[in-house]
């Protein structure tokens, strides 16, 4: 059994990494600071060291210097991580046999790949497509799950919840689990149970404080058939769920045909502790870009917005995904384009000169052209959202836009349609 020494002053990170590495079959030794890590490095002679750059009592550079001076430890590979990376740090550690330098939060799939390469072992991760995000707003924990269920990400969720509750200083939150665009069935029963238990156990929320928003018949049946979840309310109405949790309307809606949740309420508030989040819920491949898969070739996306800044931002965000991105300054320019029916996704503003977004959707409807549309609008009134939904809009994002929200929603829609 190969040994890995983890040196990090974050108890949460040590626990997460120790549990995951033990699952992979490694013997894990932990160092709680630089001095403790240096002692265990000398005594245990591990096969690999994973360490943070910022360590107390003995700095990481001092530890690496001691390692180089020890003939028994000199050749041990090191993976280093840091919340901040600059050229000076990289130059400082370059001469100390540091094989890989990650920025925190570390993505578990990228870490597993590096460990596999350095130790010559095969590490298998659940590759089920899945998006899980978690954040707090108004003392409600929002857990958004899309596409499918992934074992690794459900495990990560445990640590993410613990971290968020500490950052936001919430002891017993109310919880809204949003399962949109989800493809699950009986084969996913163990993962679904794990998801629910992870949320309930780590939030200490009573089942009646948990609401599940979904259009999935299987999820409804699964929860309804189990006594331990009988007090969890399952609904396909965001208004109903939020009314039960908060006692006020959320002003957001669901497109029932595409089974996608549309929300203006679900925005992240600032942590009360002033600290930053460190647990990453994404995989490296999601960061690197989107692969269209079986259709062959890249997707084609249209950005229809009269705001140059918005077009540039969206183009930059989607650029790493790999698709062809075309810009249109107004609705008329898009409608007059002879290739408009060939787009795989349209990001559409509502308020534009010459032809607004509603007129664009009316033209497409009359022409019988069906293309996924994500509305990008500063208009969030109930009537506006409902009117857009009636055109079969896939999703509705409220301006000002967050790049991460645009990227996640575009990936989600494209993957659902390819």
C-alpha positions in Angstrom: 0.0 0.0 0.0 1.5 3.3 -1.1 1.6 6.1 1.5 0.6 9.8 0.9 1.5 12.5 3.3 -1.0 15.4 3.4 0.2 18.6 5.0 -2.4 21.3 5.3 -3.6 23.6 8.1 -7.3 23.4 7.0 -8.9 20.6 9.0 -11.8 20.5 6.5 -9.4 20.0 3.5 -7.3 17.4 5.4 -10.5 15.4 6.2 -11.8 15.6 2.7 -8.5 14.5 1.1 -7.8 11.8 3.7 -11.2 10.3 3.1 -10.9 10.4 -0.7 -7.3 9.0 -0.8 -8.3 6.2 1.6 -11.1 5.3 -0.8 -8.5 5.0 -3.5 -6.6 2.5 -1.4 -3.8 4.7 -0.1 -2.4 4.9 3.5 -2.8 8.5 4.5 -0.7 10.4 7.0 -1.6 14.0 7.9 0.5 16.9 9.0 -1.4 19.8 10.7 1.4 22.3 10.1 4.9 22.6 8.6 6.7 21.4 11.6 4.4 18.4 12.0 4.7 17.7 8.3 8.5 17.8 8.3 8.6 15.4 11.3 6.3 12.9 9.6 8.1 13.2 6.3 11.3 12.2 8.0 9.7 9.4 10.0 7.2 7.9 7.6 9.0 8.3 4.2 5.8 8.5 2.1 5.6 7.8 -1.6 4.0 11.2 -2.3 3.6 14.5 -0.5 0.6 16.8 -1.0 1.1 20.1 0.8 -0.1 23.7 1.0 2.2 26.5 0.2 1.3 28.5 3.3 2.4 26.6 6.4 3.2 27.7 10.0 6.0 26.8 12.4 8.0 25.5 9.4 7.4 27.2 6.1 6.9 25.2 2.9 10.2 26.3 1.5 12.0 25.3 4.7 10.3 22.0 4.6 11.3 21.4 1.0 14.9 22.4 1.9 15.0 19.8 4.7 13.5 17.2 2.3 16.2 17.9 -0.3 18.9 17.4 2.4 17.5 14.1 3.5 18.7 11.3 1.1 15.7 9.1 2.0 13.2 11.8 1.1 14.9 13.8 -1.6 13.3 11.9 -4.5 9.8 11.8 -3.1 7.5 13.7 -5.5 5.5 16.7 -4.2 2.2 18.2 -5.2 1.8 21.7 -3.9 -1.4 23.8 -3.6 -2.0 27.5 -2.9 -4.9 29.8 -2.9 -2.8 32.4 -4.6 -0.2 31.8 -7.2 2.4 34.3 -8.5 5.7 34.0 -10.5 7.8 34.5 -7.4 6.3 31.5 -5.6 6.8 29.3 -8.7 10.4 30.3 -9.1 11.0 29.8 -5.4 9.8 26.1 -5.4 11.0 25.2 -8.9 14.3 23.7 -7.7 12.7 21.4 -5.0 11.2 18.5 -7.0 7.7 19.9 -6.9 6.0 17.9 -9.6 2.7 19.8 -9.8 1.4 23.1 -8.5 -2.4 23.5 -8.1 -4.4 26.6 -7.3 -7.0 26.1 -4.6 -9.7 25.0 -4.6 -8.2 21.8 -6.2 -10.4 19.9 -8.6 -10.5 16.3 -7.5 -10.3 14.8 -11.0 -7.2 16.8 -11.9 -5.6 15.8 -8.6 -6.4 12.2 -9.1 -4.9 12.3 -12.6 -1.6 13.7 -11.2 -1.5 11.2 -8.4 -2.1 8.4 -10.9 0.8 9.6 -13.1 3.2 10.1 -10.3 2.6 6.8 -8.5 1.8 4.7 -11.6 -1.6 3.6 -10.3 -5.0 3.6 -11.9 -7.6 5.7 -10.1 -11.2 5.5 -11.2 -13.7 8.4 -10.6 -17.4 8.4 -11.3 -17.7 10.1 -14.7 -21.5 10.6 -14.7 -22.2 14.1 -16.1 -23.4 16.2 -13.2 -23.5 19.8 -12.0 -23.9 20.4 -8.3 -23.7 24.0 -6.9 -24.4 25.2 -3.4 -24.8 28.6 -1.9 -26.5 30.6 0.8 -29.0 33.4 0.4 -31.1 34.8 3.3 -30.1 31.8 5.5 -31.5 29.4 2.9 -29.1 26.8 1.5 -29.7 26.3 -2.2 -28.4 23.1 -3.6 -28.7 22.9 -7.4 -28.3 19.6 -9.2 -28.5 19.1 -12.9 -27.9 16.5 -15.6 -27.3 13.4 -13.4 -25.9 12.2 -10.1 -22.2 11.8 -9.6 -20.7 10.0 -6.5 -17.6 12.1 -6.3 -19.6 15.4 -6.4 -22.1 14.2 -3.8 -19.1 13.4 -1.5 -17.7 16.9 -2.2 -21.1 18.4 -1.3 -20.7 17.2 2.3 -17.5 19.3 2.7 -19.0 22.2 0.8 -22.0 22.3 3.1 -19.8 22.3 6.2 -17.6 25.0 4.7 -20.6 27.2 3.8 -22.3 26.8 7.2 -19.0 28.0 8.8 -18.5 30.9 6.4 -22.1 32.1 6.7 -22.4 31.3 10.4 -25.6 29.4 10.0 -26.3 26.5 12.4 -29.6 25.0 11.1 -30.5 26.3 7.7 -33.6 25.7 5.6 -32.8 23.9 2.4 -34.0 24.1 -1.1 -32.7 21.3 -3.4 -33.3 22.2 -7.0 -33.1 19.2 -9.4 -33.5 20.7 -12.9 -32.8 19.0 -16.2 -32.1 15.8 -14.2 -31.9 12.4 -15.8 -32.2 9.8 -13.1 -33.8 6.4 -12.7 -33.9 3.3 -10.5 -30.2 2.7 -11.2 -29.5 6.0 -9.4 -31.4 5.1 -6.2 -28.2 4.7 -4.1 -26.8 8.1 -5.2 -30.1 9.8 -4.7 -30.4 8.5 -1.2 -26.8 9.6 -0.6 -27.6 13.1 -1.9 -30.5 13.5 0.5 -28.7 12.0 3.5 -25.7 14.3 2.8 -27.9 17.3 2.8 -29.9 16.4 5.9 -27.0 15.1 8.0 -24.6 17.9 7.3 -27.1 20.8 7.7 -28.9 19.2 10.7 -32.0 20.4 9.0 -35.3 18.6 9.9 -37.0 17.0 6.9 -39.8 19.6 7.1 -37.1 22.3 6.6 -36.1 20.7 3.3 -37.9 21.3 0.0 -37.2 19.6 -3.3 -38.0 21.5 -6.5 -38.1 19.1 -9.5 -40.1 17.9 -12.5 -38.6 14.4 -12.3 -41.3 11.8 -11.7 -38.7 9.4 -10.4 -37.4 11.8 -7.7 -41.0 12.5 -6.6 -41.7 8.7 -6.3 -38.4 8.0 -4.6 -39.0 10.5 -1.8 -42.7 9.8 -1.5 -42.1 6.0 -1.0 -39.7 6.4 1.9 -40.8 7.1 5.4 -37.6 8.8 6.4 -38.3 11.5 3.8 -42.1 11.8 4.3 -41.8 15.3 5.7 -39.8 16.6 2.7 -42.1 18.6 0.4 -41.6 17.9 -3.3 -43.0 20.4 -5.7 -42.5 21.7 -9.3 -43.4 25.2 -8.2 -40.6 27.5 -7.1 -43.3 29.9 -5.6 -44.7 27.1 -3.5 -41.2 26.0 -2.3 -40.0 29.5 -1.5 -43.3 30.4 0.2 -42.9 27.4 2.5 -39.2 28.2 3.3 -39.2 31.9 3.4 -42.8 33.1 3.5 -42.5 35.3 0.4 -42.6 34.9 -3.4 -39.4 34.3 -5.3 -40.5 35.9 -8.5 -39.1 33.1 -10.6 -40.6 30.4 -12.7 -40.1 27.0 -14.3 -40.3 26.1 -18.0 -42.1 22.7 -17.5 -41.4 21.5 -21.0 -37.7 21.8 -20.8 -37.7 21.0 -17.0 -35.3 23.9 -16.4 -35.5 26.2 -13.3 -35.4 29.9 -14.0 -34.5 32.1 -11.0 -33.7 35.7 -10.2 -33.8 35.0 -6.5 -31.0 32.4 -6.4 -28.0 34.7 -6.0 -25.1 34.2 -3.6 -24.9 36.5 -0.6 -21.5 37.4 1.0 -20.1 35.2 3.8 -20.5 36.8 7.2 -17.0 35.5 8.3 -15.3 37.4 5.6 -13.4 34.3 4.4 -13.4 32.8 1.0 -14.8 29.4 -0.1 -12.2 26.7 -0.8 -14.1 23.5 -1.7 -14.5 23.2 -5.5 -17.6 21.4 -6.8 -16.4 21.2 -10.4 -14.1 18.9 -12.3 -11.1 20.0 -14.3 -12.8 19.0 -17.6 -15.7 21.4 -16.9 -13.2 24.2 -16.4 -11.3 23.3 -19.6 -14.3 23.4 -21.8 -17.3 21.7 -23.3 -17.1 18.8 -25.7 -20.2 18.4 -27.9 -19.8 14.7 -28.0 -21.6 12.4 -30.5 -22.8 15.1 -32.9 -19.2 15.7 -34.1 -17.8 19.2 -34.6 -18.4 22.2 -32.3 -21.7 23.8 -31.4 -22.7 27.1 -32.9 -24.0 29.8 -30.5 -25.5 33.2 -31.4 -25.3 36.2 -29.0 -28.0 38.7 -29.8 -27.6 41.8 -27.7 -27.1 45.5 -28.5 -24.7 45.9 -25.6 -21.1 45.5 -26.8 -19.8 44.8 -23.3 -22.3 42.0 -22.7 -21.4 40.5 -26.1 -17.7 40.6 -25.3 -18.2 39.1 -21.9 -20.4 36.3 -23.1 -18.0 35.6 -26.0 -15.1 35.4 -23.6 -16.9 33.1 -21.2 -18.0 30.7 -23.8 -14.8 30.8 -25.8 -13.1 28.1 -23.8 -16.0 25.7 -24.4 -15.0 25.2 -28.0 -18.1 26.3 -30.0 -18.3 28.8 -32.8 -19.8 32.0 -31.3 -21.4 34.7 -33.6 -22.5 38.2 -32.5 -25.6 40.1 -33.6 -26.1 43.7 -32.5 -29.9 43.6 -32.7 -32.8 41.2 -33.4 -33.3 42.3 -37.0 -29.6 41.4 -37.8 -30.1 38.0 -36.4 -33.5 37.3 -38.1 -32.1 38.4 -41.5 -29.1 36.0 -41.2 -29.6 33.1 -43.7 -28.0 30.7 -41.3 -30.1 31.5 -38.3 -31.7 28.0 -38.2 -28.3 26.3 -37.9 -27.6 27.7 -34.4 -27.5 25.2 -31.5 -28.2 27.9 -28.9 -29.2 31.6 -28.9 -28.5 34.0 -26.1 -31.1 36.7 -26.5 -31.6 40.2 -25.0 -35.1 41.5 -24.8 -34.6 45.2 -25.1 -32.9 46.1 -28.4 -33.4 48.6 -31.2 -34.9 47.8 -34.6 -36.3 44.4 -33.3 -36.6 43.4 -29.7 -36.3 39.9 -28.2 -40.0 39.3 -28.1 -40.3 40.1 -31.8 -37.4 37.7 -32.6 -39.1 34.9 -30.7 -42.4 35.6 -32.5 -40.6 35.4 -35.9 -39.0 32.1 -35.0 -42.3 30.7 -33.8 -44.1 31.7 -36.9 -41.3 30.2 -39.0 -41.6 26.9 -37.1 -37.9 27.1 -36.0 -37.2 25.6 -32.6 -33.9 26.5 -31.1 -32.9 26.6 -27.4 -33.0 30.2 -26.2 -31.5 31.7 -23.0 -32.8 35.2 -22.3 -30.4 37.7 -20.9 -32.4 40.6 -19.5 -32.5 43.2 -16.8 -36.3 42.9 -16.9 -37.4 40.6 -14.0 -41.0 41.5 -13.6 -43.4 38.6 -13.3 -45.3 39.5 -16.5 -42.1 39.8 -18.5 -40.8 36.4 -17.3 -44.1 34.7 -18.0 -44.4 36.2 -21.4 -40.9 34.9 -22.3 -41.7 31.5 -20.9 -44.7 31.3 -23.2 -42.4 31.4 -26.2 -40.7 28.2 -24.9 -37.6 29.9 -23.6 -35.1 27.4 -22.1 -33.8 29.7 -19.4 -34.0 33.3 -18.1 -30.9 34.9 -16.7 -31.2 38.3 -14.9 -28.7 41.1 -15.7 -26.1 41.9 -14.4 -24.8 38.6 -15.5 -22.4 36.4 -13.6 -19.9 34.7 -16.0 -20.1 31.4 -14.1 -24.0 31.4 -14.4 -23.8 32.0 -18.2 -21.2 29.2 -18.7 -23.1 26.7 -16.5 -26.4 27.4 -18.2 -25.0 27.2 -21.7 -23.2 24.0 -21.0 -26.4 22.5 -19.4 -28.6 23.4 -22.3 -26.1 22.2 -24.9 -25.5 18.9 -23.2 -29.2 18.4 -22.9 -29.7 18.9 -26.6 -26.8 17.0 -28.0 
